[in-house]
Amino acid sequence: MMKKLFMWVAFSAMTITASAQKSIEVGFLGTSPDIVDLAWAFLVTGDDDEEECDQEATAGIKDALERYRQGESQDKNVTLTVDKRNGFMVYEFRYEEHLSRIEMCYWNEADKKHKLFAYNRWSFSNGKPSLGQYDELVFLRYNNATKKMTMCETPGFEVSYNNTIYALPRTGKDITVTKWNDNGTKTKKTLKWNGHKFNK
């Protein structure tokens, strides 16, 4: 199990490194993009040259967001919540005891020239984390001047894939980290946003 986990984390790191130089153009109306604009740009960019498995990872939320944009109802077992005011979105797909949850949000950086965008996906079985092939927390940085965003390093902390779940903020600015311990208890901590990165 640990070997598989290590290989997956290593593969994710290589994928992020390979994609780091690729800029994603964000289209929007008005003076600034909202969470739907950023999320849609992230989900649709690279459709032509992505591996089939990469497209599969985001197919569900992409379909849900397209339905939202068209004013259509969602499929059975799918819930999509979009909070433009707070710059937050969450997608959930339930199947029997399994739950796939994807959150996206953004923060305005202190320099007023950039936004930090996060894509956060985790799987659960019977309410407990069940690491899936596509589970990850990744960040992109949006440049107000160029209207593009690129992958960036996790700002201020390292993501753990060991029975650990991250929750993005719908209100406030901080990330909540929950770790399931071997004895069945949970430990929580908060990563504080300071306008540039997260403090442990």
PyMOL commands that set and color helices and strands:
alter all, ss='L'
color gray80, all
select helices_A, chain A and resi 2-19+35-44+52-70
alter helices_A, ss='H'
color red, helices_A
select strands_A, chain A and resi 24-25+78-83+88-95+98-108+114-125+128-129+136-143+148-152+164-167+175-180+186-193+198-199
alter strands_A, ss='S'
color yellow, strands_A
deselect
rebuild
show_as cartoon
